C-alpha cells in the first residue's frame, strides 16, 4: 500500500535540511550584523570628523613594544 504524498513544506526527520533552499532566516542575527556594521562605520566617521579639528581619538600607541620589558 503506497504512502500518501507529503506536502512540500513537510520535511522528513532523517533528511538533511538544505540551507540554501530553506526560507528560514535568523532576522535577529542579520539585525545585529547590520547594526554592528553601521556602528563601526559611524565610529570611523566620527574619528575622522574629530581629526579635522585636531582631536585624536585613537588610543593605540604605535610606538609600544609588543615584547616584555627587559
Buried (B, 14 or more C-beta within 10 A) or exposed (E): EEEEEEEEEEEEEEEEEEEEEEEEEEEEEEEEEEEEEEEEEEEEEEEEEEEEEEEEEEEEEEEEEEEEEE
